[in-house]
Amino acid sequence: MTFTEELRKEADPIFQAIFTHPFVQGIGNGDLQGDQLIHYVKQDFEYLNTFIQIYGQAINRCDHREDMAMFNEQISFILDSEIHPHHNFCQVAGVQYEDLQYEPLAPTAHHYTRHMLDVAQGGSLGEILAVLLPCPWTYSEIGDYLKEEKQPSESHPFYDWINFYSREGDMSVTEKFRARLDAYAESANAQEKERMKDAFIKSCQLEYSFWEMSYQLEKWPVISS
């Protein structure tokens, strides 16, 4: 069993909880509310900005151009491709993506981004890969799960979103990150492997929490003046 297979096995209860979360089920059923979709897009936009920053830090850790190219490609993917599922949500919500106003990170999104930034600041390249991997991995499995369970036609309101993240879509980054992390783990010591596992599992937990944040329209508990 490879290192990432071990990680996936340990995280399986979290993956299963994500598949059955009301927001994910709402994507499959096509019955989410507009304010939930808008809240998700605003929060995910800022979250992905942090992802781009961490890709930059990862490039700084790389010794080989192949790895530099991989992370650079993912920066372009976020900027040029991952706006398409956002557009799908906005279309269903009846708003223009370009018209959305900035919204500060909600508590859960703030926690998630700080977790990733903390690992990127002081961790190895392997730890950075581990902390980033749950995002594309959970999304690619959500896409496959919803495509198989719901078999959406082109008339489904979230047809584009589901197909974007399914195996036939654009989420090849999952396998790239897995292969690189498995190769890195071969020479990592026990302590570093434990840190990589901890970073991965926490990110999986926070992926679940991000869906909950979006579904509940989570805000900071006290409105400031």
C-alpha positions as CSV (number, residue, x, y, z in Angstrom):
1,M,0.0,0.0,0.0
2,T,1.4,3.4,-1.0
3,F,1.6,6.3,1.4
4,T,-1.3,8.1,-0.2
5,E,-3.4,4.9,-0.2
6,E,-2.7,4.7,3.6
7,L,-3.8,8.3,3.9
8,R,-7.0,7.7,1.9
9,K,-7.9,4.6,4.0
10,E,-7.5,6.5,7.3
11,A,-9.5,9.5,5.9
12,D,-12.4,7.3,4.5
13,P,-14.9,8.2,7.2
14,I,-14.4,11.9,6.4
15,F,-14.8,11.3,2.7
16,Q,-18.0,9.4,3.3
17,A,-19.3,12.2,5.5
18,I,-18.5,14.7,2.8
19,F,-20.4,12.7,0.2
20,T,-23.5,12.7,2.3
21,H,-23.3,16.3,3.5
22,P,-26.4,18.3,2.7
23,F,-24.5,20.8,0.6
24,V,-23.0,18.1,-1.6
25,Q,-26.3,16.3,-1.7
26,G,-27.8,19.6,-2.7
27,I,-25.5,19.8,-5.7
28,G,-26.6,16.4,-6.7
29,N,-30.3,17.1,-6.2
30,G,-30.0,20.6,-7.7
31,D,-31.9,22.2,-4.8
32,L,-29.5,24.5,-3.1
33,Q,-30.5,28.1,-2.2
34,G,-29.0,31.0,-4.0
35,D,-27.5,32.5,-0.8
36,Q,-25.8,29.3,0.0
37,L,-24.2,29.2,-3.5
38,I,-23.1,32.8,-3.3
39,H,-21.6,32.3,0.2
40,Y,-19.7,29.3,-1.1
41,V,-18.3,31.1,-4.1
42,K,-17.2,34.2,-2.2
43,Q,-15.5,32.0,0.4
44,D,-13.9,29.7,-2.1
45,F,-12.6,32.6,-4.2
46,E,-10.6,33.8,-1.2
47,Y,-9.6,30.3,-0.2
48,L,-8.2,29.7,-3.7
49,N,-6.2,32.9,-3.5
50,T,-4.4,31.3,-0.5
51,F,-3.9,28.1,-2.5
52,I,-2.1,30.2,-5.2
53,Q,0.1,31.8,-2.5
54,I,1.0,28.3,-1.1
55,Y,1.9,27.1,-4.6
56,G,4.3,30.0,-4.8
57,Q,5.9,28.9,-1.5
58,A,6.0,25.3,-2.7
59,I,8.0,26.4,-5.8
60,N,10.4,28.0,-3.5
61,R,11.0,24.6,-1.8
62,C,11.5,22.7,-5.1
63,D,14.9,21.5,-6.2
64,H,13.7,20.2,-9.6
65,R,12.1,22.1,-12.5
66,E,9.6,19.3,-13.0
67,D,8.1,20.1,-9.6
68,M,8.3,23.8,-10.3
69,A,6.4,23.3,-13.5
70,M,3.7,21.2,-11.8
71,F,2.9,23.9,-9.2
72,N,3.1,26.7,-11.8
73,E,0.6,24.8,-13.9
74,Q,-1.7,24.6,-11.0
75,I,-1.6,28.4,-10.5
76,S,-2.8,28.8,-14.1
77,F,-5.5,26.1,-13.5
78,I,-7.0,28.1,-10.6
79,L,-6.8,31.4,-12.4
80,D,-8.0,30.2,-15.8
81,S,-10.1,27.0,-15.3
82,E,-11.5,26.8,-11.8
83,I,-13.6,29.8,-12.3
84,H,-15.9,27.7,-14.4
85,P,-17.6,25.8,-11.6
86,H,-17.9,29.2,-9.8
87,H,-19.7,30.6,-12.8
88,N,-22.1,27.6,-12.8
89,F,-23.0,28.3,-9.1
90,C,-23.5,32.0,-9.9
91,Q,-25.7,31.2,-12.9
92,V,-28.0,29.1,-10.8
93,A,-28.0,31.7,-8.1
94,G,-29.0,34.4,-10.6
95,V,-26.0,36.6,-10.2
96,Q,-23.0,37.6,-12.3
97,Y,-19.7,36.3,-11.0
98,E,-18.0,39.6,-11.9
99,D,-20.5,41.5,-9.7
100,L,-19.8,39.6,-6.5
101,Q,-18.4,41.8,-3.8
102,Y,-15.5,40.9,-1.5
103,E,-16.4,39.1,1.7
104,P,-13.9,38.4,4.5
105,L,-13.2,34.8,5.3
106,A,-15.7,33.2,7.6
107,P,-14.3,31.5,10.7
108,T,-14.0,28.0,9.1
109,A,-12.5,29.3,5.9
110,H,-10.1,31.4,7.9
111,H,-9.1,28.4,10.0
112,Y,-8.5,26.3,6.9
113,T,-6.3,28.9,5.2
114,R,-4.3,29.5,8.3
115,H,-3.8,25.7,8.7
116,M,-2.4,25.5,5.2
117,L,-0.3,28.6,5.5
118,D,1.2,27.4,8.8
119,V,2.3,24.1,7.2
120,A,3.6,25.9,4.1
121,Q,5.6,28.4,6.2
122,G,7.5,25.8,8.3
123,G,7.0,22.5,6.6
124,S,8.8,20.4,4.0
125,L,7.7,20.0,0.4
126,G,6.1,16.7,1.4
127,E,4.1,18.4,4.1
128,I,2.9,21.1,1.7
129,L,1.8,18.4,-0.8
130,A,0.0,16.6,2.0
131,V,-1.8,19.8,3.3
132,L,-3.0,20.7,-0.3
133,L,-4.0,17.3,-1.5
134,P,-7.3,16.9,0.2
135,C,-8.9,19.7,-1.7
136,P,-8.5,18.3,-5.2
137,W,-8.8,14.7,-4.0
138,T,-12.2,15.2,-2.2
139,Y,-13.5,17.3,-5.1
140,S,-12.6,14.7,-7.7
141,E,-14.3,12.0,-5.7
142,I,-17.3,14.2,-5.1
143,G,-17.6,14.6,-8.9
144,D,-17.3,10.9,-9.5
145,Y,-19.8,10.1,-6.7
146,L,-22.4,12.6,-7.9
147,K,-22.0,11.6,-11.5
148,E,-22.5,7.9,-10.7
149,E,-25.3,8.5,-8.2
150,K,-27.3,11.1,-10.0
151,Q,-26.3,10.5,-13.6
152,P,-27.1,14.1,-14.4
153,S,-28.3,15.2,-17.9
154,E,-27.3,18.5,-19.5
155,S,-30.5,20.0,-18.0
156,H,-29.3,19.4,-14.5
157,P,-28.5,22.9,-12.9
158,F,-25.1,21.7,-11.7
159,Y,-24.2,19.6,-14.7
160,D,-21.1,21.7,-15.5
161,W,-19.9,21.6,-11.9
162,I,-20.3,17.9,-11.6
163,N,-18.5,17.1,-14.9
164,F,-15.7,19.6,-14.2
165,Y,-14.7,17.7,-11.0
166,S,-15.5,14.2,-12.2
167,R,-12.8,11.8,-13.5
168,E,-13.5,12.9,-17.1
169,G,-13.0,16.5,-16.1
170,D,-10.0,18.6,-15.3
171,M,-8.8,17.3,-11.9
172,S,-5.6,15.5,-13.1
173,V,-3.8,17.4,-10.3
174,T,-5.0,14.8,-7.8
175,E,-2.9,12.0,-9.4
176,K,0.0,14.3,-9.9
177,F,0.1,15.3,-6.3
178,R,-0.4,11.7,-5.1
179,A,2.5,10.4,-7.3
180,R,4.8,13.2,-6.1
181,L,3.8,12.7,-2.4
182,D,4.3,8.9,-2.6
183,A,7.8,9.5,-4.1
184,Y,8.6,12.0,-1.4
185,A,7.4,9.7,1.4
186,E,9.8,6.9,0.3
187,S,12.7,8.9,1.7
188,A,10.9,10.7,4.6
189,N,11.6,9.6,8.1
190,A,8.9,8.5,10.5
191,Q,8.5,11.9,12.2
192,E,8.0,13.7,8.8
193,K,5.5,11.0,7.6
194,E,3.5,11.6,10.8
195,R,3.5,15.4,10.2
196,M,2.4,14.8,6.6
197,K,-0.4,12.5,7.8
198,D,-1.5,15.1,10.4
199,A,-1.6,17.9,7.8
200,F,-3.6,15.7,5.4
201,I,-6.2,14.5,7.9
202,K,-6.7,18.1,9.3
203,S,-7.3,19.3,5.7
204,C,-9.8,16.6,5.1
205,Q,-11.7,17.5,8.3
206,L,-11.6,21.2,7.2
207,E,-12.9,20.2,3.7
208,Y,-16.0,18.8,5.5
209,S,-16.3,21.9,7.6
210,F,-16.1,24.1,4.5
211,W,-19.2,22.5,3.1
212,E,-20.9,23.0,6.5
213,M,-19.8,26.6,6.6
214,S,-21.4,27.2,3.1
215,Y,-24.6,25.3,3.9
216,Q,-25.1,27.2,7.2
217,L,-24.1,30.6,5.8
218,E,-21.5,30.8,8.6
219,K,-20.5,34.3,9.7
220,W,-18.5,35.7,12.6
221,P,-20.7,35.5,15.8
222,V,-20.6,39.2,16.6
223,I,-21.3,42.0,14.1
224,S,-18.7,44.7,14.5
225,S,-19.5,48.4,13.8
